[in-house]
Amino acid sequence: MSQLTIVFISLSGNTLSFVKRLSDYLAFQNITTRQINIKELDHQTFPVEEPFVAILPTYLEGGNGVDTGDVEILTNPLDDFIASHDNYRNCFGIIGSGNRNFNNQYCLTAKQYSKRFGFPMLGDFELRGTISDIERLAAIILEAQANFSK
Ligand SMILES: Cc1cc2nc3c(=O)[nH]c(=O)nc-3n(C[C@H](O)[C@H](O)[C@H](O)COP(=O)(O)O)c2cc1C
């Protein structure tokens, strides 16, 4: 039995739904998940000792995401959690969730984290994600976890 740790934030429930369904899918492959939901932590941070994947929606206020308006408004607690205790060193990749209606801003915050912290952007999905998103991203996550070395 192997294990996957998922660090995520979800404000309106889409990412939480994806994480739950991803975990159910992995359970069929005898993989257990440890889910760290940043929204439940009330700004607490702690070290995550094992490698983990991060999953993050984008919430930007206005603008076009290129030269204006890429101000992140709601998901900063995940940023703080990943930055604290050098947790970013155990993050083997990030997945963005968003809505393609936002065009250039689609999943922009996950892309920005990837650049800033230096871990790879492993993929993205819209809203709650489809079953094919879960199958596709599960394979990518497990491969990245297997190949990760600090
Ligand atoms: C105020 C607001 C701003 C948003 N901005 C973006 C954005 O800039 N880019 C994007 O891809 N999605 C954007 N979204 C869509 C959310 O990222 C998407 O609905 C996501 O699934 C929400 O995840 P959650 O339900 O787990 O919080 C925005 C949604 C809201 C309500």
The ligand as an SDF file (V2000), in Angstrom:
LIG
                    3D

 31 33  0  0  0  0  0  0  0  0999 V2000
  -13.9590   35.8900   -7.9720 C   0  0  0  0  0  0  0  0  0  0  0  0
  -13.4500   34.7480   -8.8010 C   0  0  0  0  0  0  0  0  0  0  0  0
  -12.3000   34.9310   -9.5430 C   0  0  0  0  0  0  0  0  0  0  0  0
  -11.7960   33.8750  -10.3370 C   0  0  0  0  0  0  0  0  0  0  0  0
  -10.6670   34.0810  -11.0860 N   0  0  0  0  0  0  0  0  0  0  0  0
  -10.1950   33.0850  -11.8800 C   0  0  0  0  0  0  0  0  0  0  0  0
   -9.0440   33.2880  -12.6790 C   0  0  0  0  0  0  0  0  0  0  0  0
   -8.4490   34.3570  -12.6920 O   0  0  0  0  0  0  0  0  0  0  0  0
   -8.5840   32.2400  -13.4380 N   0  0  0  0  0  0  0  0  0  0  0  0
   -9.1950   31.0090  -13.4460 C   0  0  0  0  0  0  0  0  0  0  0  0
   -8.7320   30.1010  -14.1460 O   0  0  0  0  0  0  0  0  0  0  0  0
  -10.3100   30.8030  -12.7000 N   0  0  0  0  0  0  0  0  0  0  0  0
  -10.8190   31.7950  -11.9270 C   0  0  0  0  0  0  0  0  0  0  0  0
  -11.9320   31.5840  -11.1580 N   0  0  0  0  0  0  0  0  0  0  0  0
  -12.5730   30.2530  -11.2180 C   0  0  0  0  0  0  0  0  0  0  0  0
  -12.1530   29.3710  -10.0510 C   0  0  0  0  0  0  0  0  0  0  0  0
  -10.7540   29.1730  -10.0200 O   0  0  0  0  0  0  0  0  0  0  0  0
  -12.8330   28.0100  -10.2370 C   0  0  0  0  0  0  0  0  0  0  0  0
  -14.2220   28.1830  -10.0890 O   0  0  0  0  0  0  0  0  0  0  0  0
  -12.3190   26.9760   -9.2650 C   0  0  0  0  0  0  0  0  0  0  0  0
  -12.8700   25.7220   -9.6270 O   0  0  0  0  0  0  0  0  0  0  0  0
  -12.6970   27.3080   -7.8330 C   0  0  0  0  0  0  0  0  0  0  0  0
  -12.1870   26.3050   -6.9790 O   0  0  0  0  0  0  0  0  0  0  0  0
  -12.8150   26.0260   -5.5240 P   0  0  0  0  0  0  0  0  0  0  0  0
  -14.3030   25.7770   -5.7320 O   0  0  0  0  0  0  0  0  0  0  0  0
  -12.1080   24.8160   -5.0540 O   0  0  0  0  0  0  0  0  0  0  0  0
  -12.5650   27.2150   -4.6730 O   0  0  0  0  0  0  0  0  0  0  0  0
  -12.4630   32.6150  -10.3680 C   0  0  0  0  0  0  0  0  0  0  0  0
  -13.6230   32.4410   -9.6110 C   0  0  0  0  0  0  0  0  0  0  0  0
  -14.1180   33.4800   -8.8350 C   0  0  0  0  0  0  0  0  0  0  0  0
  -15.3840   33.2500   -8.0320 C   0  0  0  0  0  0  0  0  0  0  0  0
  1  2  1  0
  2  3  1  0
  2 30  2  0
  3  4  2  0
  4  5  1  0
  4 28  1  0
  5  6  2  0
  6  7  1  0
  6 13  1  0
  7  8  2  0
  7  9  1  0
  9 10  1  0
 10 11  2  0
 10 12  1  0
 12 13  2  0
 13 14  1  0
 14 15  1  0
 14 28  1  0
 15 16  1  0
 16 17  1  0
 16 18  1  0
 18 19  1  0
 18 20  1  0
 20 21  1  0
 20 22  1  0
 22 23  1  0
 23 24  1  0
 24 25  2  0
 24 26  1  0
 24 27  1  0
 28 29  2  0
 29 30  1  0
 30 31  1  0
M  END
$$$$
